[in-house]
Amino acid sequence: MKKILSFIAISLSTFSLAFAQTPNEQIISTTLTHATVFLNRAQLTATAKATLQAGEQRVILDNIPLSIDPGSIEVRGTGGAIIKGVRFERDYLQRAQRPAGIIRMEDSLKIVQNQLAVNLITLTALDEERALIVANKQAGGTAAGVKVADLKALADFYRERLADIGTRQLQIKDTINRLKERENNIKNQLADWQNRRNQPTGQILVNLSATARTSLQLEVSYVVADAGWMPVYDVRVKDTQSPVSLAYKANVYQNTGQNWEAIKLTLSTSNPSLNGTKPELGTQFVQFEQPVVMRKERMRTAAPTAAMNSSEQSIKMDMSVPEVELITSASFTQMNTNDLSVSFEIALPYTIPSNGSGQVVDIAQHEVAATYRHFAIPKLDPDAFLIGTITDWEKYNLLNGQANVYFQGTYVGETQLLTQNTADTLNLSLGRDKKIIIKRERMKDFTATRILGNQVRETVAYRVTIRNTKNEAATITLEDQIPVSTNSDIEVKLEESTGATYTSETGRLTWKLSLKANESRTVEFRYEIKYPKGRIITY
């Protein structure tokens, strides 16, 4: 009956005695089967098979990414053996295995080079044929008694054949140039990979003890850096009477030096790079500032300077902040929630190359009920912006991310989905609505400057016209403002606002308007500024 093996590399130094010996070794390759990708970092799971003889032995799992966190290594498995120690080390002798993509690229290079050689041979043959024809032409030209008809036929032959050879040479030279460009591109790509391959790789050393010959099934997991995922969204709105179609996606990237070939993915909202230790609030003291007396002292030896520099460095280190390091797959995703994070298990296998480029993975598809309204600040921008507001958005486990917005089947731009707020609603900016026309103009008839005694009084008035050219009603929130005084000698008074809500602290005017189809509405506001004569104000 097989025994279950389990070992977690919590403190590698504890097992130094286990590695002091030099048991029989065998190097085996692991097969990557699963990746749990965090927002920053990833936990990889791989399997391996080995056959052990009786006695002390060491199994070396090769081709392990160097960005591994050694403290995260966990080895488990089945078989009649005991795990006595686990250790990670760099391997400067072994090199990373050639992935399937590199092998295909090397095969392509051979094909291109063969085609290049064939074309060069053909070009050389055409050059020799042309030289032979020219030589025969010169020899034939010295012969006497050649008939006119024969001479004409010979000239036609020379002309047609030489033209055909010239055309073929041009075609072949063009083909050769394209093949050479293709050859150089492949060579550069292979050279780039070879440079990375020449870097040292990692390996996990597992010391085992078996009482008899046994087959071993190992599973190893570890956390690596240079990997993670970022949320991205597609927001699609058919019209303002329909719900929001929200496609939740992940841009998964990794640059670990090891391609993830057809593995299962789990995306987690955890971020192990963040410090999980609870902060401690120290005591904050208040005291009188002590005057600092500057004295000039002659430096006796270099030792005090070194001590001072050391002290300064110590203070800087203490004050520094630690560095923080068709059917889509959404139909095959299962969401799991715990107290601290959410994970998405993708049932379909994915291949993520080690090049740092993102691979988009569909997570979920939601139809979200929304209310729509327009928002405009004509003082800053003459356009109206369509805003979709959704409630109960917390149940979708959304994160901050970039969203591509599509309205009525047309791409309208990008926006940011901001979920780190305490509001119970989430606003989605759906872009500019050109069918809401807004015009803001200064009312000259009501704008004037008067001097009364020692006071100057300026009256300023604006008119804002909103027109709904849509075939349906629209709700519009319109904002404008009047100045706010920060000086007691300057007084600002709102005289008219056509039903706006006025916030005196900020000077903001807000209108909430409902416009029927093809309806126009006008709002006006007027304010007066009073200040001492002889002074100049700015606003």
C-alpha positions as CSV (number, residue, x, y, z in Angstrom):
1,M,0.0,0.0,0.0
2,K,1.4,3.4,-1.0
3,K,2.2,5.9,1.6
4,I,1.5,9.6,1.3
5,L,4.5,11.9,1.4
6,S,4.4,15.5,2.5
7,F,7.0,18.1,3.2
8,I,6.9,21.9,3.4
9,A,10.2,23.9,3.1
10,I,9.6,26.3,6.0
11,S,13.1,26.5,7.3
12,L,15.7,25.1,4.9
13,S,18.6,25.5,7.3
14,T,17.0,22.9,9.5
15,F,17.8,20.2,7.0
16,S,21.4,21.0,6.3
17,L,22.5,17.7,7.8
18,A,20.3,15.9,5.3
19,F,22.3,17.4,2.5
20,A,25.7,16.9,4.0
21,Q,25.7,13.4,2.5
22,T,26.1,12.6,-1.2
23,P,23.4,10.0,-1.9
24,N,22.6,8.5,-5.3
25,E,21.1,11.2,-7.5
26,Q,18.7,11.2,-10.4
27,I,17.6,14.3,-12.4
28,I,13.9,14.3,-13.4
29,S,11.9,16.9,-15.3
30,T,8.6,18.2,-13.9
31,T,5.4,18.8,-15.8
32,L,3.6,22.0,-15.0
33,T,-0.1,21.3,-14.5
34,H,-1.6,24.3,-12.6
35,A,-1.0,28.0,-11.9
36,T,-2.7,30.0,-9.3
37,V,-2.1,33.6,-10.5
38,F,-2.3,36.4,-7.9
39,L,-2.5,40.1,-8.6
40,N,1.3,40.0,-8.1
41,R,3.1,36.6,-8.2
42,A,1.8,33.1,-8.9
43,Q,1.9,29.7,-7.3
44,L,2.9,26.9,-9.7
45,T,2.1,23.3,-9.3
46,A,4.1,20.6,-11.2
47,T,4.2,16.8,-11.1
48,A,7.0,14.3,-11.6
49,K,7.6,10.5,-11.6
50,A,10.6,8.6,-10.3
51,T,11.6,5.1,-9.4
52,L,13.7,4.8,-6.2
53,Q,16.0,2.0,-5.1
54,A,16.3,1.0,-1.4
55,G,18.5,3.4,0.6
56,E,19.2,7.1,0.7
57,Q,18.7,8.9,-2.6
58,R,18.3,12.4,-4.0
59,V,15.8,13.5,-6.6
60,I,16.7,16.7,-8.5
61,L,13.7,18.5,-10.0
62,D,15.2,20.7,-12.8
63,N,14.2,23.7,-14.8
64,I,12.8,25.6,-11.9
65,P,12.4,29.4,-12.3
66,L,15.0,31.5,-10.5
67,S,12.3,33.9,-9.3
68,I,11.0,31.3,-6.9
69,D,10.4,32.1,-3.2
70,P,12.4,29.2,-1.5
71,G,10.3,29.5,1.6
72,S,7.1,28.6,-0.4
73,I,8.3,25.2,-1.7
74,E,6.0,22.4,-0.8
75,V,6.7,18.8,-1.9
76,R,4.1,16.0,-1.5
77,G,3.4,12.7,-3.2
78,T,2.7,9.0,-2.9
79,G,5.1,6.1,-2.6
80,G,7.0,3.9,-0.2
81,A,9.6,6.6,0.8
82,I,10.3,9.3,3.4
83,I,11.1,12.9,2.5
84,K,14.1,13.9,4.6
85,G,14.9,17.3,3.2
86,V,14.1,19.8,0.5
87,R,16.3,22.6,-0.8
88,F,16.5,25.0,-3.7
89,E,19.7,26.0,-5.5
90,R,20.8,27.7,-8.6
91,D,22.1,25.5,-11.4
92,Y,24.9,27.1,-13.5
93,L,25.6,23.9,-15.6
94,Q,22.2,22.8,-16.8
95,R,20.4,25.1,-19.2
96,A,16.7,25.6,-19.8
97,Q,15.1,23.0,-22.1
98,R,14.1,24.1,-25.6
99,P,10.4,24.7,-25.6
100,A,8.2,23.5,-28.5
101,G,8.0,27.0,-30.0
102,I,11.8,27.3,-30.2
103,I,12.1,23.8,-31.8
104,R,9.5,24.9,-34.5
105,M,11.5,28.1,-35.0
106,E,14.7,26.1,-35.6
107,D,12.9,23.9,-38.1
108,S,11.6,27.0,-39.8
109,L,15.2,28.4,-40.0
110,K,16.4,25.2,-41.7
111,I,13.5,25.4,-44.3
112,V,14.3,29.1,-45.0
113,Q,18.0,28.3,-45.4
114,N,17.3,25.5,-47.8
115,Q,15.0,27.7,-49.9
116,L,17.7,30.4,-49.8
117,A,20.3,27.9,-51.1
118,V,18.1,26.7,-53.9
119,N,17.4,30.2,-55.1
120,L,21.1,31.1,-55.0
121,I,21.9,28.0,-57.1
122,T,19.2,28.9,-59.6
123,L,20.5,32.5,-59.8
124,T,24.1,31.3,-60.5
125,A,22.8,28.9,-63.2
126,L,20.9,31.8,-64.9
127,D,24.1,34.0,-64.8
128,E,26.1,31.2,-66.5
129,E,23.3,30.6,-69.1
130,R,23.3,34.4,-69.9
131,A,27.1,34.4,-70.2
132,L,26.9,31.4,-72.5
133,I,24.3,33.0,-74.8
134,V,26.2,36.2,-75.0
135,A,29.4,34.3,-75.9
136,N,27.5,32.3,-78.6
137,K,26.1,35.5,-80.0
138,Q,29.6,37.0,-80.4
139,A,30.8,33.8,-82.1
140,G,27.8,33.7,-84.4
141,G,28.3,37.3,-85.4
142,T,31.7,36.5,-86.9
143,A,30.4,33.7,-89.1
144,A,30.1,34.6,-92.9
145,G,27.3,33.8,-95.2
146,V,24.5,33.8,-92.6
147,K,21.1,34.2,-94.2
148,V,18.9,37.1,-93.2
149,A,16.0,34.8,-92.0
150,D,18.4,32.8,-89.9
151,L,19.9,36.0,-88.4
152,K,16.4,37.4,-87.6
153,A,15.4,34.1,-85.9
154,L,18.6,34.1,-83.9
155,A,18.1,37.7,-82.9
156,D,14.6,36.9,-81.7
157,F,15.9,34.0,-79.7
158,Y,18.6,36.1,-78.0
159,R,16.1,38.8,-77.2
160,E,13.4,36.6,-75.8
161,R,15.7,34.3,-73.9
162,L,17.8,37.2,-72.4
163,A,14.6,39.0,-71.4
164,D,13.3,35.8,-69.8
165,I,16.5,35.3,-67.9
166,G,16.6,38.9,-66.7
167,T,13.0,38.7,-65.5
168,R,13.7,35.4,-63.6
169,Q,16.8,37.0,-62.1
170,L,14.8,39.9,-60.7
171,Q,12.2,37.6,-59.3
172,I,14.8,35.4,-57.7
173,K,16.8,38.3,-56.2
174,D,13.6,39.6,-54.7
175,T,12.9,36.2,-53.2
176,I,16.4,36.0,-51.9
177,N,16.1,39.3,-50.1
178,R,12.9,38.3,-48.5
179,L,14.3,35.0,-47.4
180,K,17.4,36.7,-46.0
181,E,15.2,39.1,-44.0
182,R,13.2,36.1,-42.7
183,E,16.4,34.3,-41.8
184,N,17.8,37.3,-39.9
185,N,14.5,37.7,-38.0
186,I,14.5,34.0,-36.9
187,K,18.2,34.2,-36.0
188,N,17.6,37.3,-33.8
189,Q,14.7,35.6,-32.1
190,L,16.7,32.5,-31.4
191,A,19.7,34.6,-30.2
192,D,17.4,36.4,-27.8
193,W,16.1,33.1,-26.4
194,Q,19.7,31.7,-26.3
195,N,20.8,34.6,-24.2
196,R,18.1,33.9,-21.7
197,R,18.8,30.2,-21.8
198,N,22.4,30.8,-21.0
199,Q,21.3,32.3,-17.6
200,P,21.4,29.9,-14.7
201,T,18.2,28.0,-13.9
202,G,17.0,26.6,-10.6
203,Q,16.5,23.1,-9.2
204,I,14.8,21.6,-6.2
205,L,16.8,18.9,-4.4
206,V,14.7,16.4,-2.5
207,N,16.4,13.9,-0.2
208,L,14.5,10.6,0.3
209,S,14.9,7.3,2.1
210,A,13.3,4.1,0.9
211,T,13.4,0.6,2.5
212,A,12.7,-1.1,-0.9
213,R,12.4,-0.3,-4.6
214,T,9.4,1.9,-5.1
215,S,7.6,4.1,-7.6
216,L,7.2,7.7,-6.6
217,Q,4.6,10.2,-7.7
218,L,5.7,13.7,-6.7
219,E,3.8,17.0,-6.7
220,V,5.7,20.2,-6.0
221,S,4.3,23.7,-5.6
222,Y,6.1,27.0,-5.2
223,V,5.5,30.8,-5.5
224,V,7.3,32.8,-8.2
225,A,7.6,36.5,-8.9
226,D,7.4,38.1,-12.4
227,A,3.8,37.0,-12.9
228,G,0.4,38.3,-12.1
229,W,-2.9,39.5,-13.6
230,M,-4.8,42.8,-14.1
231,P,-8.6,43.1,-14.5
232,V,-9.9,44.5,-17.7
233,Y,-13.5,45.0,-18.8
234,D,-15.7,45.3,-21.8
235,V,-18.8,47.4,-21.1
236,R,-21.5,47.1,-23.7
237,V,-24.8,49.0,-23.7
238,K,-27.4,48.4,-26.4
239,D,-29.5,51.5,-25.4
240,T,-30.5,53.4,-22.4
241,Q,-33.5,51.1,-21.8
242,S,-31.3,47.9,-21.6
243,P,-29.0,46.6,-18.9
244,V,-25.3,46.9,-19.0
245,S,-23.4,43.9,-20.4
246,L,-20.3,43.6,-18.4
247,A,-17.5,41.2,-19.5
248,Y,-15.0,40.6,-16.7
249,K,-11.6,39.7,-18.0
250,A,-8.0,39.2,-16.8
251,N,-4.8,40.2,-18.5
252,V,-2.5,37.4,-17.4
253,Y,1.3,37.9,-17.8
254,Q,4.4,36.0,-16.7
255,N,8.1,36.3,-17.4
256,T,9.4,33.5,-15.3
257,G,11.6,32.0,-18.0
258,Q,9.4,29.0,-18.3
259,N,6.4,28.7,-20.7
260,W,3.1,27.6,-19.2
261,E,1.9,25.1,-21.7
262,A,-1.8,24.0,-21.7
263,I,-2.2,24.3,-17.9
264,K,-5.2,25.0,-15.7
265,L,-5.5,28.5,-14.3
266,T,-6.9,29.9,-11.1
267,L,-7.0,33.7,-10.8
268,S,-6.9,35.0,-7.2
269,T,-7.6,38.5,-6.0
270,S,-4.9,38.0,-3.3
271,N,-1.6,39.9,-3.4
272,P,1.1,38.0,-1.5
273,S,3.6,40.8,-2.3
274,L,1.8,43.0,0.3
275,N,2.9,42.8,3.9
276,G,0.2,41.0,5.9
277,T,1.5,42.0,9.3
278,K,-0.9,44.2,11.3
279,P,0.6,47.7,11.8
280,E,1.2,48.9,15.4
281,L,0.3,52.5,16.4
282,G,3.1,54.0,18.5
283,T,2.8,56.9,21.0
284,Q,3.0,60.4,19.6
285,F,4.7,62.9,21.8
286,V,4.4,66.6,21.8
287,Q,7.1,68.9,23.3
288,F,8.7,72.3,22.9
289,E,11.1,72.8,20.1
290,Q,14.7,72.9,21.4
291,P,17.0,75.5,19.9
292,V,20.0,73.9,18.1
293,V,23.3,75.6,18.8
294,M,25.7,75.2,15.9
295,R,29.4,74.9,16.9
296,K,32.5,74.5,14.9
297,E,34.6,71.7,16.2
298,R,37.8,70.4,14.8
299,M,37.6,66.8,13.7
300,R,40.1,64.8,15.6
301,T,39.9,61.4,13.9
302,A,38.0,59.7,11.1
303,A,36.3,57.4,13.5
304,P,33.6,59.8,14.7
305,T,32.7,60.6,11.1
306,A,32.3,56.9,10.3
307,A,30.2,56.5,13.4
308,M,28.1,59.5,12.4
309,N,27.6,58.2,8.9
310,S,26.7,54.8,10.3
311,S,24.1,56.4,12.6
312,E,22.7,58.4,9.7
313,Q,22.4,55.3,7.6
314,S,20.7,53.5,10.5
315,I,18.2,56.3,10.8
316,K,17.5,56.3,7.1
317,M,17.0,52.5,7.1
318,D,14.6,52.8,10.0
319,M,12.6,55.5,8.3
320,S,12.4,53.9,4.9
321,V,9.3,52.2,3.7
322,P,9.6,48.6,2.8
323,E,9.4,47.9,-1.0
324,V,6.3,46.2,-2.2
325,E,7.1,44.0,-4.5
326,L,-18.5,32.7,-29.3
327,I,-18.4,30.9,-25.9
328,T,-15.7,32.3,-23.9
329,S,-13.8,30.8,-21.0
330,A,-16.2,32.7,-18.7
331,S,-18.7,29.9,-19.3
332,F,-16.2,27.5,-17.8
333,T,-15.2,29.5,-14.8
334,Q,-16.2,28.8,-11.2
335,M,-15.9,31.5,-8.6
336,N,-14.9,30.6,-5.0
337,T,-15.1,33.2,-2.2
338,N,-13.4,33.1,1.2
339,D,-13.1,35.7,4.0
340,L,-10.0,37.4,2.4
341,S,-10.1,36.9,-1.3
342,V,-12.0,35.6,-4.4
343,S,-10.6,33.0,-6.8
344,F,-11.8,32.1,-10.3
345,E,-11.1,28.6,-11.5
346,I,-10.8,28.3,-15.3
347,A,-11.7,24.9,-16.5
348,L,-10.2,25.3,-20.0
349,P,-6.4,24.9,-20.3
350,Y,-4.4,28.0,-21.3
351,T,-0.9,28.5,-22.6
352,I,0.9,31.6,-21.2
353,P,4.3,32.3,-22.9
354,S,7.1,33.6,-20.8
355,N,7.5,37.0,-22.6
356,G,5.8,39.4,-20.3
357,S,3.0,40.0,-22.8
358,G,-0.5,39.7,-21.6
359,Q,-2.9,36.8,-22.4
360,V,-6.6,37.8,-22.0
361,V,-8.7,35.3,-20.1
362,D,-12.5,35.7,-19.8
363,I,-13.6,35.4,-16.2
364,A,-17.3,36.2,-16.1
365,Q,-20.2,37.7,-18.0
366,H,-22.8,39.8,-16.2
367,E,-26.0,41.4,-17.2
368,V,-26.3,44.3,-14.8
369,A,-29.4,46.4,-14.3
370,A,-28.6,50.1,-14.6
371,T,-30.1,53.6,-14.7
372,Y,-28.8,56.1,-17.1
373,R,-28.4,59.9,-16.9
374,H,-26.4,62.6,-18.7
375,F,-23.9,64.8,-16.9
376,A,-22.6,68.1,-18.2
377,I,-20.3,70.9,-17.1
378,P,-20.5,73.3,-20.1
379,K,-18.0,75.7,-18.5
380,L,-15.3,73.0,-18.9
381,D,-16.6,70.9,-21.8
382,P,-19.5,71.6,-24.2
383,D,-20.5,67.9,-24.5
384,A,-22.8,65.8,-22.3
385,F,-21.5,62.6,-20.9
386,L,-23.7,59.5,-20.5
387,I,-23.3,57.8,-17.1
388,G,-24.6,54.4,-16.2
389,T,-25.3,53.8,-12.5
390,I,-25.4,50.3,-11.1
391,T,-26.3,49.1,-7.6
392,D,-25.4,45.9,-5.7
393,W,-22.1,45.9,-7.6
394,E,-20.2,44.4,-4.7
395,K,-21.6,40.9,-5.5
396,Y,-19.7,40.8,-8.7
397,N,-16.3,41.0,-7.0
398,L,-15.0,43.7,-9.3
399,L,-11.6,45.3,-9.0
400,N,-10.2,48.6,-10.2
401,G,-9.4,48.3,-13.9
402,Q,-9.5,49.7,-17.4
403,A,-12.8,49.3,-19.3
404,N,-13.5,49.4,-23.1
405,V,-16.8,51.0,-23.7
406,Y,-19.2,50.1,-26.5
407,F,-22.5,51.9,-27.0
408,Q,-25.1,50.7,-29.5
409,G,-22.5,48.5,-31.1
410,T,-19.8,51.2,-31.6
411,Y,-16.6,51.5,-29.6
412,V,-16.7,54.9,-27.9
413,G,-13.4,54.8,-25.9
414,E,-11.9,53.8,-22.6
415,T,-12.8,54.5,-19.0
416,Q,-11.6,53.5,-15.6
417,L,-13.8,51.3,-13.4
418,L,-13.1,52.6,-9.9
419,T,-14.4,50.1,-7.3
420,Q,-12.5,51.2,-4.2
421,N,-15.1,53.6,-2.9
422,T,-17.6,53.5,0.0
423,A,-20.7,54.4,-2.1
424,D,-23.5,51.9,-2.7
425,T,-23.6,52.7,-6.4
426,L,-21.0,52.4,-9.1
427,N,-20.8,54.9,-12.0
428,L,-19.8,53.9,-15.5
429,S,-18.8,56.6,-17.9
430,L,-20.2,55.6,-21.3
431,G,-18.7,58.4,-23.3
432,R,-19.9,61.6,-25.0
433,D,-23.5,61.8,-26.3
434,K,-23.4,64.2,-29.3
435,K,-27.2,64.1,-29.5
436,I,-27.4,66.3,-26.4
437,I,-26.5,69.8,-27.6
438,I,-25.4,72.4,-25.0
439,K,-24.5,76.0,-25.5
440,R,-23.2,78.3,-22.7
441,E,-23.1,82.1,-23.4
442,R,-22.6,85.2,-21.4
443,M,-25.6,87.5,-21.3
444,K,-24.2,90.9,-22.2
445,D,-27.4,92.8,-21.5
446,F,-27.2,91.7,-17.8
447,T,-23.4,92.0,-17.4
448,A,-22.2,95.4,-16.2
449,T,-19.7,97.1,-13.8
450,R,-20.9,100.0,-11.6
451,I,-19.2,102.2,-9.1
452,L,-21.2,103.3,-6.1
453,G,-19.2,105.5,-3.7
454,N,-16.1,103.5,-2.6
455,Q,-17.5,100.2,-3.9
456,V,-17.3,98.5,-7.3
457,R,-20.2,96.2,-8.2
458,E,-19.8,93.7,-11.1
459,T,-22.8,91.8,-12.4
460,V,-22.2,88.7,-14.4
461,A,-24.9,86.6,-16.1
462,Y,-24.9,83.4,-18.1
463,R,-27.5,81.5,-20.1
464,V,-27.2,77.7,-20.8
465,T,-29.3,76.1,-23.5
466,I,-29.8,72.3,-23.6
467,R,-31.4,70.6,-26.5
468,N,-32.3,66.9,-26.6
469,T,-32.2,65.7,-30.3
470,K,-32.8,62.1,-29.3
471,N,-36.0,60.2,-30.0
472,E,-36.4,59.4,-26.3
473,A,-36.4,61.3,-23.0
474,A,-33.2,62.1,-21.3
475,T,-32.3,63.0,-17.7
476,I,-29.5,65.5,-17.4
477,T,-27.5,66.8,-14.4
478,L,-26.1,70.2,-15.3
479,E,-23.4,71.9,-13.2
480,D,-21.9,75.4,-13.2
481,Q,-20.5,77.7,-10.6
482,I,-20.1,81.2,-9.3
483,P,-16.9,82.5,-7.5
484,V,-16.4,82.0,-3.8
485,S,-14.7,84.8,-1.8
486,T,-11.8,84.2,0.5
487,N,-11.5,87.8,1.5
488,S,-13.9,89.7,3.8
489,D,-13.6,92.8,1.5
490,I,-15.0,90.9,-1.4
491,E,-18.7,89.9,-1.4
492,V,-20.3,87.5,-3.8
493,K,-24.1,87.3,-4.0
494,L,-26.2,84.9,-6.2
495,E,-29.1,86.9,-7.6
496,E,-30.7,84.3,-9.9
497,S,-30.3,80.6,-10.6
498,T,-33.5,79.4,-12.3
499,G,-34.2,76.7,-9.7
500,A,-30.6,75.4,-9.3
501,T,-29.4,73.8,-6.0
502,Y,-26.8,76.1,-4.7
503,T,-23.9,75.1,-2.4
504,S,-22.4,78.2,-0.9
505,E,-19.2,76.6,0.3
506,T,-18.1,75.7,-3.2
507,G,-20.2,78.0,-5.3
508,R,-21.6,75.1,-7.2
509,L,-24.9,75.3,-9.0
510,T,-26.7,72.0,-9.9
511,W,-29.7,71.5,-12.1
512,K,-31.5,68.2,-12.5
513,L,-33.4,68.3,-15.8
514,S,-35.7,65.9,-17.6
515,L,-36.1,66.6,-21.3
516,K,-38.5,65.0,-23.6
517,A,-37.6,63.9,-27.1
518,N,-36.5,66.9,-29.2
519,E,-37.2,69.3,-26.3
520,S,-35.0,72.4,-25.5
521,R,-34.6,74.0,-22.1
522,T,-32.8,77.2,-21.0
523,V,-31.4,78.0,-17.6
524,E,-29.9,81.2,-16.4
525,F,-27.9,82.4,-13.5
526,R,-26.6,85.8,-12.4
527,Y,-24.4,86.9,-9.6
528,E,-22.9,90.2,-8.2
529,I,-19.4,90.8,-6.9
530,K,-18.8,93.8,-4.6
531,Y,-15.3,95.0,-3.7
532,P,-13.4,98.2,-2.8
533,K,-12.8,100.8,-5.4
534,G,-9.2,100.9,-6.7
535,R,-8.6,97.1,-6.2
536,I,-8.4,94.5,-8.9
537,I,-9.9,91.1,-8.5
538,T,-9.3,87.8,-10.3
539,Y,-11.6,84.8,-10.7
